Amino acid sequence: MEVRVKGRFSFRGGVHPPEKKGLSCESSIQAGPAVKEVAILLSQHIGAACRPLVEKGAEVQAGQKIGDCDAFVSAPVHSPVAGKVKEVGLRSHAVLGRSPAVVIQAEVEAQPTRPSWEVNGDFDEGKYSSEQICEAVREAGIVGMGGAGFPTRVKIEPNPRMPKETMIINGCECEPYITCDYRMMLERTGQIVAGVKLARRASGCSRVIIAIEDNKPAAIEAMSAAVRASAKGDNIEVVAVKTKYPQGGERQLIEAVLKKNVPTGGIPPMIGVLVLNVATTAAIADAVVNKRPLTHRVVTVSGEVIARPGNYYVAIGTAVGDLMEFCGPVTQKSAKVVLGGPMMGLAIADLQMPITKASGAITVLTKGQIGRAKFARRQTACIRCGRCLEVCPENLNPTRIAHAVKSNLLDLAESYYINACTECGCCSYVCPANIEVTGYIKTGKIFLARQKKKMPQ
Amino acid sequence: MLKDITVSFSPHISKPLSTRSVMVDVIIGLAPAMAAAGYYFRMRALILIATCVIACAATEWVCNLIRKKPCSLGDFSAVVTGIILALSLPPRLPIWTAVVGSVFCIAIGKMVFGGLGANIFNPAMVGRTFLAVSFGALMTTWTVPATLDANMSKVAPENILVSDRSEFRTQATPLAWSKMAIKNKLGADTYSEANFRGTITGEVGGCLGETSAIALLIGGIYLLIRRTINFHIPLAVLISAFIFGAIPYALDSEIHTEPTFAILDSGRYVQPFFHLTSGGLLLCAFFIATDPVTAPLTRRGMWIFGIGVGFLTMLIRIVGGYPEGVMFSILLMNGVTPLIDRLCKRIPAGGKPVVS
């Protein structure tokens, strides 16, 4: 029976893009393609890149650590398959362009099998200490799986200067098309709850809120039932939040649920909050209990031209193109391949680009769909209608920032708080003049960072 | 393997909105006022509207040709400018004057600044001001609506000159009359309540589209429902005009000692409601002041802008030399819009950054 839920929590601004989740939300998580070759990027996270631990020709085991780094903000990478290192070379990276990767030739070409996971409600996290959990999370190379890829250990480790009290588990999945977190919440409910408890234990949070958008009543129901059934789950709350983009943005979710704003330029721990994605908590449980590193993840492949849209359990390092082929023949109607959802995802040019720990979806858009998007239609002058100001969840003045960047007035852009922008894309989405507002702001941020020598030329 | 895949900035989808769809919404919002103009002023109204629209569009086309820019007629902004200009012209204005006004609107009001989005002043009001200053007599000749019997004895107070030329009859507008009342040339009670009702339905002398308050309200509410305009500016204009219109009315020494709720009183000043429904105030509040290009961007700025427009309009109507002050107040407030925008910066949701 369909449960109707009405989310109470919301934030200011935001847009309502067509959800398009129906394409893949009914498809349960299936094994992904068998891979001949995986390319493990050495930089799959925010922070210092790993250096390779293996050389060309070396034999590796499944789950073996193949790259690591001593920096605090970093996470090691592991091989998802047993095989031989073919090369350590450059591969396409969605953000960095070309980036070093370890390419592994698989011994046997087999579809990834999903380890089973049975956790009853009485999972007791008490036998693991905070240090043990943090160490296991670090060793497993867990990073934020919602898209940003921030090393999870750094987030959950208690910090005496910024004590964390509230943990928000992000099950919003506000991007159109993406359903991987939704399927995780339905199929891996117990694992998520176990991960939540472990993260709670590690971070010392006293209150846990699992926030799910109200367009996923089944997930809300499943998570609530699991929390109720679980022992020591009394300070875990499941709340429905309004379906609105970007509800799943960290800062917006905190504003919606706690009615508090993270300081501009600040991070959630400054107000005692920790936000984790549901897939990340599932990975934490797997890492701590089963000592399994993060080598596979669930990826939604969706789009009107995909023959078999669905949610696939794939080895990290699988080429995007291989995964697309696996979901049916790739037709020439596909005009844009987006790593992530259509609002914030990155359009990619090289289909050999490997899946990373943070890639939750591949969205394939048709010419007709992108014809509606900005670049294909002629940009006209800004008529200062103010729609971008209305939808900006960070309460910025996007059009002024964009025009300051366009005129190369970075000081002016900074005076309009360009760095407070979260690049959610709402301003570009609503712009009637088809201006790439978000694009200009992103460019301006890069220019500013270069000016301050934070980024290589 | 895929050929020709596109790479661009996110977001990769967008709302089906365009400048044209925004402008079409405004045209739909103006439709009731155009219909009212057609009803009360018959062919004259339609001819004037058509003239202004065609002249505006032609001017924009020529300007683009001269500037070697792509044709920008597709955004329909010239059509909106033409309609608003036409609705703010007196019905008997000669065609050539309307053409001159339209050319000035687009060429000087908009295109010299670089086209849509770059103009500082509302183009329609620039054109109207040009006409008002250059052709004062033509711009203040008001015909009686076709629905009124022109031979009726009490079309206007008897002591107001009603010209009786052979082809048409003219009548003082409600605002001209209220100005005379202020200057003590006649008492405010000489105007009948029927004529006050005329300012609501539109059965009164005045500019084409300004006379019918009901038609303008319907169009304005349509734009509000469609979210083409925000409620801030119209509300600010109307509230401030009401308050600044009410102050002299309340202070009027000739007013009765007991509070009265009659629409019109015998003092020198008219009811503030009268100010709201007469003249171009409603057209201004819903269609001219809300022109996004020349109005501030932020909410606070919109309030300041609206209050300023309302205040200046009432200042000119009550104290100044002209009976109507909408066009000057709009232009003056357009001039300070960049300053208002600079004054009312938005603060990010997380507060100002701690480290700059």
Boltz contact constraints between the chains, C-beta under 6 A:
constraints:
  - contact:
      token1: [A, 261]
      token2: [B, 349]
      max_distance: 6.0
  - contact:
      token1: [A, 261]
      token2: [B, 350]
      max_distance: 6.0
  - contact:
      token1: [A, 262]
      token2: [B, 350]
      max_distance: 6.0
  - contact:
      token1: [A, 263]
      token2: [B, 350]
      max_distance: 6.0
  - contact:
      token1: [A, 263]
      token2: [B, 351]
      max_distance: 6.0
  - contact:
      token1: [A, 264]
      token2: [B, 348]
      max_distance: 6.0
  - contact:
      token1: [A, 264]
      token2: [B, 350]
      max_distance: 6.0
  - contact:
      token1: [A, 264]
      token2: [B, 351]
      max_distance: 6.0
  - contact:
      token1: [A, 264]
      token2: [B, 353]
      max_distance: 6.0
  - contact:
      token1: [A, 265]
      token2: [B, 353]
      max_distance: 6.0
  - contact:
      token1: [A, 330]
      token2: [B, 2]
      max_distance: 6.0
  - contact:
      token1: [A, 335]
      token2: [B, 6]
      max_distance: 6.0
  - contact:
      token1: [A, 336]
      token2: [B, 6]
      max_distance: 6.0
  - contact:
      token1: [A, 337]
      token2: [B, 5]
      max_distance: 6.0
  - contact:
      token1: [A, 338]
      token2: [B, 12]
      max_distance: 6.0
  - contact:
      token1: [A, 342]
      token2: [B, 12]
      max_distance: 6.0
  - contact:
      token1: [A, 342]
      token2: [B, 13]
      max_distance: 6.0
  - contact:
      token1: [A, 343]
      token2: [B, 11]
      max_distance: 6.0
  - contact:
      token1: [A, 344]
      token2: [B, 10]
      max_distance: 6.0
  - contact:
      token1: [A, 345]
      token2: [B, 10]
      max_distance: 6.0
  - contact:
      token1: [A, 347]
      token2: [B, 7]
      max_distance: 6.0
  - contact:
      token1: [A, 347]
      token2: [B, 8]
      max_distance: 6.0
  - contact:
      token1: [A, 349]
      token2: [B, 7]
      max_distance: 6.0
  - contact:
      token1: [A, 365]
      token2: [B, 12]
      max_distance: 6.0
  - contact:
      token1: [A, 372]
      token2: [B, 14]
      max_distance: 6.0
  - contact:
      token1: [A, 373]
      token2: [B, 12]
      max_distance: 6.0
  - contact:
      token1: [A, 373]
      token2: [B, 13]
      max_distance: 6.0
  - contact:
      token1: [A, 373]
      token2: [B, 14]
      max_distance: 6.0
  - contact:
      token1: [A, 374]
      token2: [B, 14]
      max_distance: 6.0
  - contact:
      token1: [A, 375]
      token2: [B, 8]
      max_distance: 6.0
  - contact:
      token1: [A, 380]
      token2: [B, 19]
      max_distance: 6.0
  - contact:
      token1: [A, 381]
      token2: [B, 116]
      max_distance: 6.0
  - contact:
      token1: [A, 381]
      token2: [B, 117]
      max_distance: 6.0
  - contact:
      token1: [A, 382]
      token2: [B, 117]
      max_distance: 6.0
  - contact:
      token1: [A, 383]
      token2: [B, 19]
      max_distance: 6.0
  - contact:
      token1: [A, 383]
      token2: [B, 117]
      max_distance: 6.0
  - contact:
      token1: [A, 383]
      token2: [B, 292]
      max_distance: 6.0
  - contact:
      token1: [A, 383]
      token2: [B, 293]
      max_distance: 6.0
  - contact:
      token1: [A, 384]
      token2: [B, 292]
      max_distance: 6.0
  - contact:
      token1: [A, 384]
      token2: [B, 293]
      max_distance: 6.0
  - contact:
      token1: [A, 384]
      token2: [B, 297]
      max_distance: 6.0
  - contact:
      token1: [A, 385]
      token2: [B, 292]
      max_distance: 6.0
  - contact:
      token1: [A, 386]
      token2: [B, 297]
      max_distance: 6.0
  - contact:
      token1: [A, 389]
      token2: [B, 297]
      max_distance: 6.0
  - contact:
      token1: [A, 394]
      token2: [B, 348]
      max_distance: 6.0
  - contact:
      token1: [A, 394]
      token2: [B, 349]
      max_distance: 6.0
  - contact:
      token1: [A, 395]
      token2: [B, 346]
      max_distance: 6.0
  - contact:
      token1: [A, 395]
      token2: [B, 348]
      max_distance: 6.0
  - contact:
      token1: [A, 395]
      token2: [B, 349]
      max_distance: 6.0
  - contact:
      token1: [A, 396]
      token2: [B, 348]
      max_distance: 6.0
  - contact:
      token1: [A, 397]
      token2: [B, 346]
      max_distance: 6.0
  - contact:
      token1: [A, 417]
      token2: [B, 348]
      max_distance: 6.0
  - contact:
      token1: [A, 420]
      token2: [B, 348]
      max_distance: 6.0
  - contact:
      token1: [A, 425]
      token2: [B, 10]
      max_distance: 6.0
  - contact:
      token1: [A, 425]
      token2: [B, 11]
      max_distance: 6.0
  - contact:
      token1: [A, 428]
      token2: [B, 11]
      max_distance: 6.0
  - contact:
      token1: [A, 429]
      token2: [B, 11]
      max_distance: 6.0
  - contact:
      token1: [A, 429]
      token2: [B, 14]
      max_distance: 6.0
  - contact:
      token1: [A, 429]
      token2: [B, 15]
      max_distance: 6.0
  - contact:
      token1: [A, 430]
      token2: [B, 15]
      max_distance: 6.0
  - contact:
      token1: [A, 432]
      token2: [B, 17]
      max_distance: 6.0
  - contact:
      token1: [A, 432]
      token2: [B, 18]
      max_distance: 6.0
  - contact:
      token1: [A, 432]
      token2: [B, 19]
      max_distance: 6.0
  - contact:
      token1: [A, 432]
      token2: [B, 22]
      max_distance: 6.0
  - contact:
      token1: [A, 433]
      token2: [B, 19]
      max_distance: 6.0
  - contact:
      token1: [A, 436]
      token2: [B, 9]
      max_distance: 6.0
  - contact:
      token1: [A, 439]
      token2: [B, 9]
      max_distance: 6.0
